[in-house]
Amino acid sequence: MDFPVTFDSQSTVPLHRQLYEEIRRAILSGRLPAGQRVPSTRSLSESLGISRATVTLAYDYLLDEGYLQSTLGSGTYVCRQLPDELLRPANTSKVSARKSKTTEEVKVKGLSRYGAFLKDRPWLDFSSEEPEIQFSFGRPDMTAFPLREWQQLVNHHLKERNLTLLDSPSNAGGYLPLRNAIAQHLAKARAVRCDAKQIIIVNGSQQAIDLVTRIFVDRGDFVGIEEPGYMGAKKAFEVQGAKLIGFPVDNQGLIVEKLRDPKLPPLKLLYVTPSHQFPTGVVLSLPRRLELIARARQTGTIIVEDDYDSEYRYAGRPVPALAGLEHGESVIYIGTFSKVLFPALRLGYLVVPNSMIELFTRAKWLCDRHSPLLDQQVLADFITSGHFERHVRKMRRLYEERRKNVIATLKLTFGNQIEILGDNAGINVLIRFLRPVDDKATMDAAREVGVGLARTANFYLQDAPGGEFLLNYGGLSTEEIEDGMRRLASAMVFAEGPA
C-alpha cells in the first residue's frame, strides 16, 4: 500500500516526528481505518526515500501510544480502539447518542434568507426508506415504457458519432427540433398555438416554476395559488419571499369569483393547475377559464399554468389549455414529460410570450447552461416518429382500467366512509373520509404495515381539513393496489379509536 507523505525540509522538526504526525492524522481522520494494515518499515522507507531507522522510530512511537499494533508473522495494523477514544468517559457514546442533534437542529452560520428558509421550514423527509407500497408519489408505470424503441434511438445518435453531443449547444433555450416537435404536439393536443422559439426546454416542471419565480417575484410580492395546491410551487414562491394568498377550489376548479374582491392586493403571479387540479383532480370549467383570463388582462397578473398530466383524461370532452385561449402576454405555460414517460428523464418546457423569450433563455443559461442534449435529441425523434403519441394512447387505456380498479377497491374496502374526488383524470385520486381521522397516527400506522401515504394537509396554507389523503396509483400493479388498500384499512386510526 502506498502512503504519500509530504516532508518539510525547512522544518526543525525531525523526519521521524513529521512521519509520526502524518500517520497519526491519517488514522484519526479515517484515511487509515481501524484494522487497516500499514506498510512494512522496509517498503515505506523505500517508497519515501528515507532511512528504515527513521520509519522504525516513528512506528515505535505509534505502537507505544496505541495507534498501531503489531502481530508476529502477520504485520502491523491500525488499532481498532484508538487511544483518543480511551480518553473519553465510558458512557460517552451513549450520552452522545441521546443528546445528538439532528441535521435540522444544528445551527449553520452565515445562511442567506434562501438558505435559512430551506433549513427552518417544515420539509419533505428525504432520508426515510421508501415503503413497500407507495401511494405518496405520482410515478408512471415504467414497466410499460417502450424501452426498446428508446434504446434504438439512443444507439442511433451515438453511432452517428456526432461530437456536438459532447459540447454545449449554442442556444440555452433547447434543441430546436425538439421545440418544433413540442409546438406541433401542443397545437394538436392542447390547442396551444405557439412558435418553437417560444418554447424553453428545462429540467422538469420544478425548474420551470423556479425560473418563473426568480424572474418575476421580489420579496413581499403577492402570489396567488390554489387552496389546496402543489407544495413544490408553494415552496418555490415562499423561498423567494412571496406573500401567498390561497384561493379555494370547488368541483369546477378555482373559484375565480374570489379574485373580484376589492380588498385583494395586486397579484404578481397566479399559479394554477386547471386541467387536473392538484391535489383534488377537478377540472377548471370553461366559463371560469375565460373569466380568469379576462381578470389577468385587466389586472396585469401573470397566470402560470402547470399542465403536468393533461394527457390522461378519461371522460368528457377535453378543455383547451389557458394558453390556447389566451394569445397575449398573460399566460406562461408549463409542461413536463415526467408523468408521461419516466421521471428520470428530467425534461420539461415553458411556453412564454414572445416578449419574454430572451429573458427566459438568459435565465436558463445562468441556471445550468442547458438541459442534456442527447436526451433532447432522442425525445425529439421519439415524438416525431409517432412513438410518443402511441405510448400516450396505450397508457391512457391502461390507467383508465387501473382507475376503475382503484375506485372499485376503495368502495369495497371503505364503503360509505369516504368520498372520492378526481376520478376522471390523472394517475391519482383524493379520498376524503366522512368521519374524523387522526392523520398523523394513520400515516405512521400505514408506514408500519409498508404503505406510504400523503395527507393533503401539507397542501393547504391554513385551516387544513383532516381525513384527506392522496393516492397515487400509476406505478402500482392491480395486485399491489388491492394489497395496499387492505393494509391501509387495517392501519386507519379514527378519532374515536382504531378501525
N, C-alpha and C positions, 0 to 999 in steps of 0.2 A: 504494500500500500504506500503510495507516495504521500508525503506530508510536507507541503510547501511552508517554509518558514523564512521570514524576512529579518535579516540581522542588520543592526545599525552599527556600521564600522566606526562611526564617530563617537559612539556612546562609551562612557566609562564603565558601564555595566558589563561584567564578564559574559563571554558567549554562553557558558553553561547556564547562567542565570537567565539570559534572554530566551534560551531554548526552553527552560523550565516554565517561564511565564507564558510563552506561546502555547505550549501543550496544555497548561492549566486552563488558559482561557478557552481553548478548543473544547476541553472536557466540560467546563461549566456552561458554555453556550450550546452544547449539544452537537457540535460539529464532530466530536468524537463521542458517540453514545456509549452508555453503560454496557459493558460486556464486549466492546469492540477490541479486537487485537491490534496492538500498536507494532510498528516496525521493530525489528531487532536493532540492537545498538550498532552492529556492523553495517546493516543495509542503510540505516538512517545516516550514519556518518558518511557513507559513500555518496548518497543522494544529495546531502547538504554540502559536501566538500569540506567537512571539519573532522577533527580527530575523534576517534572512537572514545577516548578518555573523556572528552567534553560531553558526549552524548550520555556515557555511563554515569557521569556525575549528576547530570540533570535528571536522569531516570531514578537515581538513588534518592534525590530529594523528593520526587513524586511518590516513590514507593514508601518512604518514611512517613510522609504526610497522609497517606491513604488514598491518593488519587489513582495509583496503579497497583496491580497485584501480579506477582509472578508465580507461574505454575511450572514446576520442574518438568522438563521434557516437552512442554507444550508452548510456552511463550509468555509474553507479558500482555496484560489486558487492563482496560479501564475498569475500575471498581464499580460494582453495581450499587453500592451505597457510599456516596461521596462524603468526605469529612464536613463539608459545608452543611449537609443535611443533618449530620450528627450533632451539630452545634445548636439546632433548634429544639424547643421543648418537645417531649414525646408525643403530645396530643396536638401539635401544631396543625397537622394535615386535617384533623377532624374539625378543629376550630375554623381553619381557613375554609373548609367546605361549607360549614354552616354560615360563615359570615361573607362568603364570596359574593361579589356583586355581579349582577347580570350585565350584559352589554349595555342595556338601556340605562342602568344606574350609574355607570362610570361617567364621570364628568369629563367632557372634552373641551379643552380651551381653544379660544380663537375661532369659533364657528361663525359663519355668516348667518344671516337670517334664514337662508335656504337650508343650511346645514342644521341649524337649531330646530327648524320645523321638522326635518326628517328624523331627528333624534327624539324629540319630546312628544310628538303626537302619536295617538294610537295607530298602529300599522298592521300590515299583514304579518303573519308568522311564517318566515321563510325557513325556519330551522327544523320544524317538526316533520316526522316521516309521513309520507302520504298513506292514507288508509287503503285497505284492500278494494273497497268500492267507493269511488269518488264522485259524489253528486255536486261538489263545490265548483268545479271548473268546467267551462263550456268547450270541451275538446270535441273536434270532429272524429268520425270513425276512420282512423288512419289505416285500418286493415282493408278498407275498400278503395284506398287511393291507387290509381293506376301507376304503380311504381315502375313497371317495366317500360312503359311509354316515356315516363320522365327520365329514366336512366338512358334510354336511347337518345333522347335529345341532349342530355349532358355529354354523352360519349361523342355525339356528332360535333359538338362545339370544341371538345378537347382534341379530337382527331384533326380538326382544321389547323391546329397549332397556331391559332391567331394570338400573337403576343400582346395585342391590345387588351386581352383579358387580364393581363398581369399589371396593367397600367391604370391610372386614374382617368376616367372619362373626361372629356373637355367640358361637359355640361353637368353640373351637380343636380340639375332637375331630373335626370334619369335618362335611360336608354330610349331613344326616340321611337324605334319600332314598338317597344312595349307601351309607350304612351299612346301611340296610334292605336294599338290593339285595344287598350282600355277605353279610349274615346269611342271606338266603334261598338264595344260591348255596352257601354253606358247608354249610348243613343238607342240601342235596341232593347235593352232590358230595363232601364230606369228612366227613359225619356229625358235624359240629360244630354243636351247637345253642346259640345264644347270642342275647342281646338286642342290638339295634342299638346301644344305649348302651355296650355293652362293646367296640365297635369304635372304634379311634382311627386316623384317616387320617394317614399320614405320607408323607414324600418318599422312598419306596422302602424296601427291607428294610434297607439300611445305616443309615438314620436310626432305624429301629425298634430295631436292635441297639444303637445309640449311646444311645438313650433308656433302654433296659433297663439298660445298663451304668452310666449316670450315676445312676440311681435306686437300684440295689442294690449296686454294687461300691465298696468302700473299698479304699485301698491296703493290700495284704497279705492280702486275702480270697482264698480258693481258688475257682477256677472250673474246671470240667471241660469238656473239648472232645474231639471225636473225633480220632483219630490214624490217618491224616491227616485234616485238616479245612479248613474255609473260612478263608482267610487274612484276609479282611475282618473276621470276628468275632474272630479271634486278635489282630489289631492293636488293635481297639477295647477288648478286655479288658486287654491289656498297657499301653496308654497310660493307662489308669485306675489302673494299679498292681497289677492282679490277679496272683496266682501261678497259673500254668496247670498243669493236670495232664491229660496226654493219655491217652485210653482207646482201646485198639486196636479195629480193625474187622475182621471176617471176612466170609464170604459171607452171613451172616444179619444183618449190621449191627453196631452197637456191642455189644461183649462185656460184657453187663450184669453178669456174674459178677464182674468186676473191681471193681465197686462194693461188694462184700461184704468187701473186705479190711479187717480190724480196724485196720490201721495207717493207713488212709486218713484224712486230715484232713477235717473237715466242709466240704462244698461249699456255697458260697452259690448258685451257678448251675451248671447243666449244659446246655451248648449242643449241640443235635443236629439232624441233617437226616435224619429217619427214612424219609421217603417216597422219597427218591432221594439217598442219602448222597453228599456232596461230598468228594472227587472220584471215589470208587470206583464210584458208581452203584448199590450194593446197597441192598436194601430191608430195614428192620428188621422181623424176624418178629413175628407177633402175640404169641407167648409172651413174648418179650423186651420188647415194649411194655408188657404187663401187669405184668411184674416191675419194669420201670423206674418205672412209676407208683407201684407199691407201695413201692419204695425211697424215692421222693421224699416220699411221705406220711409215711413212718416217720422220715426224717432232716430234713425241713423244707427240703430243696433245691428250688429253683425250676427247672423244666425250661423251657428256651427252645427251642421247636420252630419251626425255619425250614422252611417248606413252599414252597420257592421255585419249583418247577416240577412239582408233583404232577399237573397236568392231562395230562402226557404220559407215560402208561404204556401199553405195547403188548402185554403178556402177563400172564396170571394175574388173579385177582380183586383189585380194589382193597382195600387195607388201610386201615381207618379211622385218621384222624389221632389222635395222642395226646390232643389237645384234645377229640376226640369220645369218647374213652374215659374221660377224667377230667373230672368235673363240679365239682371243688372248687377249691382255690387253688394247685394245684401246677404248672399249665402256663400259659405265656404263648405264644400262637400268633402267628407272623409270616407274612404273605402278601404277594405283590407282583404287579404287572401287567407288569413289565419284560420277563419272558421270554415272556409270553403275547401281549402287544400290541406295544409298542415301548419301547425303553429310555428315550427322551427324555421319556416321559410322567411319569416320576418320581412315581408314586403307588403306595403300598403301604398296609398296615394291620397293626395289632396287635389281637388279641382278648385282653383282660385280664379277670381275675376281677372280680366286682362291687366288691370292697373296694378295688380299685386304679384304678377309673375316674377319679376326681377327681385322683388322683396323676399319672396319665399325661396327663390333659388339661392340667394345670398345666405339666408338663414340656414338652409340645409347644408351648404358648403361649410359654413362656420361651425356647424354642429358636428359633422363627421365626414365631410367631403362628398361622399356618395354612398349609395347602397350597393351591395355586392353585384358586380357586373355580370358574372356568369349566371347567377340566379335570374337576373333580369332578362338576359338573352334567352334562357331556357323557358321562362314563363311567357315571353312574347311568342315563341314558337308554339308553346302549349295552347295558347289562346287561338292563334291564327290557324292552327291545324285542325281545330274543332274539338280537341281533347277536353278543353275546359267546359264547353257547353254540354258535351256528352256526360262528363263527370257530374256536373250540377244536376242534370236531369235524373241520373242514376241515384244520387244522394238524396234528392228531393223525395223520390219514391221510397227509399229506404227509411228516411227519417219520418215520413208520414206514417208508415207502418209501425215504426218504433213509438211514435207519439200515441197512436191508438192503444198500443200495448201499455204504455205508461199510464194513460188515463184510466184504462180498464183495471189495471193493477191497483192504482190509487183508490178507485171506488170500491174495489173488492176488499182492500186492506183497511181503509178508514171509513167507508160508508158515508153517512151524512155528517161526519165530524168535520169535513173540510170543504172548502170552496177552491176550485181550480181556475186559475187565470192564465192567459197567454197560451192557449192550447191550439191555436190555428197557425202558428208561425214559429220559426226558430228551432233551436235544439234544447230548449229548456221550458219548464213550466214553473209557475209560482203556486204554492199551496198555502192556503190561509185556514188555520184551524178555528173552528167556531166555538171552542171552549178554551179557557185560559191555559197557557202553556208556559213553563219555565224554560225559556230559550237556551240559556247558558247550560243548565243541567241536562237538557235534551241533547245539545251538541256534544257535551262531554261524554254522555252515556252512549251516543251514537259512535263516537270515535272508539270507545272501549270495545264495541262489537264490530269494528272495522268499517265504519261508514263515515265518509266525510260529508258535511252538511254546511250550507251557507244560510245564515239568517239575514233577512232583509233589513234588520235594524241598523246594520252598517251602511245602508244606502240612503238613510234619512239624515237631514241636517238636525232635526229636532222632533220631539214627540213621536218617536218610532213606535208603531204598534208591535205587540208581541205575537208570537204564534204564526209568523210568516217565514217560509223557507223557500229558497230557490233550488230546484232540482234540475241539474244539467244531465242529460241522458245521451247526448250524441255519440260519445265514445264508448258506451256500455252495450254489451250484448243483452238479448232478451233474458237470458238466464241470470246475468248479473243484476239487471233491473229488478226482477222478481225477488231474487235473494236479498238485494239491498232494501226493498220495501219491507220484507219480513223482519229483517234486522232492525230497521228504523221503527217499526211498530212496537217491537219489544223494548226499544230504548226511549220512547216518548215519556216525558215527565210532565204531567199536567199539574196545574197549580194546586189541585186538591189531592195530588198523590200520583204515583206511577200508574202507567196504563195497565 
